[in-house]
Amino acid sequence: MTLSGRIRVPVIWGEYQKRVLEDRPVRGQADLIWRDGKFYLAVIVGVPDGSPYEPQGALGVDLGVVNIATDSDGTTYSSEPVDKVRGKADRLKGRLQRAGTRSARRHLQRAARREA
């Protein structure tokens, strides 16, 4: 919106967007997003229904505390790499929170978007 009301802005699609959106109708809504100094346009398009998928078996997964997951075949997946990344992020967050500067708050906001 502007002070004088809505404005209509023509969209100029790039070659990639033209190719991807060629057979898909654009639905009535789009969101203009300003993030990290750049504008992004999120457009809703229609996509035809895919063919149904027939599964060829089942896989059970148990999520745990010590090991992040164990599947029904008995394979265990360690949580060590995940814990490493979480620890690094927590230490960075602590340093930024202690700093308390405007730049630190901005970095914390960006980190929160990556984390989510």
MARMI-251983 format. One record per residue (C-alpha): residue in one letter; residue number from 0; x, y, z. Coordinates in nm, 2 decimals, always signed. Example, Ala and Ser with C-alpha at 12.3 -4.5 7.8 and 13.67 -1.06 7.14 Angstrom:
BEGIN
 type seq      x      y      z
    a   0  +1.23  -0.45  +0.78
    s   1  +1.37  -0.11  +0.71
% end
This chain:
BEGIN
 type seq      x      y      z
    m   0  +0.00  +0.00  +0.00
    t   1  +0.10  +0.35  -0.06
    l   2  -0.03  +0.68  +0.10
    s   3  -0.26  +0.71  -0.21
    g   4  -0.39  +0.35  -0.20
    r   5  -0.30  +0.03  -0.38
    i   6  -0.08  +0.02  -0.68
    r   7  -0.06  -0.24  -0.95
    v   8  +0.29  -0.35  -1.05
    p   9  +0.34  -0.56  -1.36
    v  10  +0.54  -0.88  -1.31
    i  11  +0.82  -0.96  -1.55
    w  12  +0.89  -1.33  -1.54
    g  13  +1.24  -1.46  -1.61
    e  14  +1.31  -1.75  -1.84
    y  15  +1.31  -2.01  -1.56
    q  16  +0.99  -1.88  -1.41
    k  17  +0.82  -1.88  -1.76
    r  18  +0.93  -2.24  -1.81
    v  19  +0.82  -2.36  -1.47
    l  20  +0.49  -2.18  -1.47
    e  21  +0.41  -2.25  -1.83
    d  22  +0.11  -2.49  -1.78
    r  23  +0.02  -2.39  -1.43
    p  24  -0.24  -2.12  -1.37
    v  25  -0.15  -1.85  -1.12
    r  26  -0.42  -1.83  -0.85
    g  27  -0.55  -1.50  -0.71
    q  28  -0.30  -1.44  -0.44
    a  29  +0.07  -1.34  -0.41
    d  30  +0.28  -1.21  -0.12
    l  31  +0.56  -0.96  -0.15
    i  32  +0.82  -1.04  +0.12
    w  33  +1.11  -0.81  +0.23
    r  34  +1.38  -1.02  +0.39
    d  35  +1.75  -0.95  +0.44
    g  36  +1.75  -0.65  +0.20
    k  37  +1.58  -0.84  -0.08
    f  38  +1.22  -0.86  -0.21
    y  39  +1.07  -1.20  -0.27
    l  40  +0.74  -1.27  -0.45
    a  41  +0.55  -1.58  -0.33
    v  42  +0.29  -1.68  -0.59
    i  43  +0.03  -1.94  -0.55
    v  44  -0.01  -2.17  -0.86
    g  45  -0.23  -2.46  -0.95
    v  46  -0.06  -2.80  -0.97
    p  47  -0.24  -3.10  -1.12
    d  48  -0.30  -3.40  -0.89
    g  49  -0.02  -3.66  -0.91
    s  50  -0.08  -4.03  -0.96
    p  51  -0.14  -4.23  -0.64
    y  52  +0.16  -4.40  -0.49
    e  53  +0.14  -4.76  -0.38
    p  54  +0.38  -4.83  -0.09
    q  55  +0.60  -5.14  -0.11
    g  56  +0.63  -5.21  +0.26
    a  57  +0.66  -5.02  +0.59
    l  58  +0.93  -4.87  +0.80
    g  59  +0.89  -4.79  +1.17
    v  60  +1.11  -4.53  +1.34
    d  61  +1.16  -4.49  +1.72
    l  62  +1.28  -4.14  +1.82
    g  63  +1.50  -4.15  +2.13
    v  64  +1.70  -3.94  +2.36
    v  65  +2.05  -4.10  +2.34
    n  66  +2.01  -4.21  +1.98
    i  67  +1.81  -3.98  +1.76
    a  68  +1.64  -4.26  +1.58
    t  69  +1.62  -4.64  +1.55
    d  70  +1.44  -4.79  +1.25
    s  71  +1.25  -5.12  +1.24
    d  72  +1.55  -5.29  +1.06
    g  73  +1.75  -5.23  +1.38
    t  74  +1.97  -4.96  +1.24
    t  75  +2.06  -4.70  +1.50
    y  76  +2.13  -4.33  +1.41
    s  77  +2.35  -4.14  +1.65
    s  78  +2.24  -3.79  +1.77
    e  79  +2.61  -3.68  +1.80
    p  80  +2.61  -3.47  +1.48
    v  81  +2.28  -3.30  +1.57
    d  82  +2.40  -3.23  +1.93
    k  83  +2.71  -3.07  +1.79
    v  84  +2.52  -2.83  +1.57
    r  85  +2.27  -2.75  +1.85
    g  86  +2.56  -2.69  +2.09
    k  87  +2.73  -2.45  +1.85
    a  88  +2.41  -2.26  +1.79
    d  89  +2.34  -2.23  +2.16
    r  90  +2.69  -2.10  +2.23
    l  91  +2.66  -1.84  +1.95
    k  92  +2.31  -1.74  +2.08
    g  93  +2.45  -1.69  +2.43
    r  94  +2.74  -1.47  +2.31
    l  95  +2.50  -1.26  +2.10
    q  96  +2.25  -1.22  +2.39
    r  97  +2.53  -1.11  +2.62
    a  98  +2.65  -0.85  +2.37
    g  99  +2.30  -0.69  +2.36
    t 100  +2.39  -0.47  +2.06
    r 101  +2.16  -0.38  +1.77
    s 102  +2.38  -0.59  +1.54
    a 103  +2.36  -0.89  +1.78
    r 104  +1.98  -0.87  +1.79
    r 105  +1.97  -0.86  +1.41
    h 106  +2.20  -1.17  +1.40
    l 107  +1.97  -1.35  +1.66
    q 108  +1.67  -1.28  +1.44
    r 109  +1.84  -1.43  +1.14
    a 110  +1.95  -1.73  +1.34
    a 111  +1.60  -1.79  +1.46
    r 112  +1.47  -1.80  +1.11
    r 113  +1.74  -2.06  +1.02
    e 114  +1.66  -2.27  +1.33
    a 115  +1.28  -2.28  +1.27
% end
